[in-house]
């Protein structure tokens, strides 16, 4: 493509900037397509006279908390440079690194709730760790803005299904209504560019914020094509095939990005790749790490059993020590402890603290005396009511979980599932 076409994209972005009053959102994943989009967009805004740079622009990037360390380091540095450029030139462009809340982190779901590591049929992670944080942010902004235009770096050339999906959407002035967010209009400024054109543009000069794209090119050179676009809704292509997925991703058979980084000398990846293989092992129901009953008591591979969760936490803390990386936060550890109390064969409330103390030599805070008194009371009530004390504890922990999140929707079903689960266990024990 001749450089005038890049110029045409910038010109049309500039026209939209000046003629349409709606604020902009920009999806940025750090991959080549969204880097290209952001470069063109910064250049377009830089070309607008300073006194007319009034539009609010929010760049959105997600960090699942289990991103590949080198990638997240690069993204953080890039966002910091973009922020500086915006400040220096009064561009009114803010950058946002959006993370899932600790309650929805990868470790809280796997080690706390016992979700099996994700696979193609049960890919629970994208919604919780990528889509929801963006949706929450967008909804908050729409509260002030009313409507917004969302720029994405999607290209038709990525795949024929993608091309068909993009071509079939209804457009108005080149914008199409977002399928899930009715007050958001989607713009795909680079939709007609080919991969070669994207690289040709990126490699001809540094980005406006000063990054040299040769490093990005090298990252791609070590693995297959395709990147994890910012996930705004479920129609976005799966990030399981991506170049820049989570280092824990068990949706892909092989994580070429991690392998590429290891080959390029990032030794931290060796341990992370080995841990990903451990997660794959724990996911396979044949390896005895999962209950053979689902959460609702039905037969079939269910959550990771409590012993498997303890093992995984021990291994994760070991990995954290070995690599010096910050892999799990204290807040996540406390949440896991709470969730273990409502698990099948619940924990005594000290399981996480014991593992942390053993691994790190740090005592986690909790009041042992109070905890013992509470357990005695629960045992007494369970005896009086002739119910299993573990079931009572699981139900109480579930109520506590809901009351802390100030919601009740779903609680009756969850309590019913615990009872059904107990019934199924009793029936199985009688048969056995
Ligand atoms: S990269 Fe893998 S683990 Fe991460 S959100 Fe996507 S599918 Fe899930």
Boltz pocket constraint, residues with backbone or C-beta under 6 A from the ligand:
constraints:
  - pocket:
      binder: B
      contacts: [[A, 64], [A, 118], [A, 123], [A, 125], [A, 126], [A, 129], [A, 130], [A, 228], [A, 239], [A, 240], [A, 244], [A, 245], [A, 246], [A, 248], [A, 249], [A, 250], [A, 251]]
      max_distance: 6.0
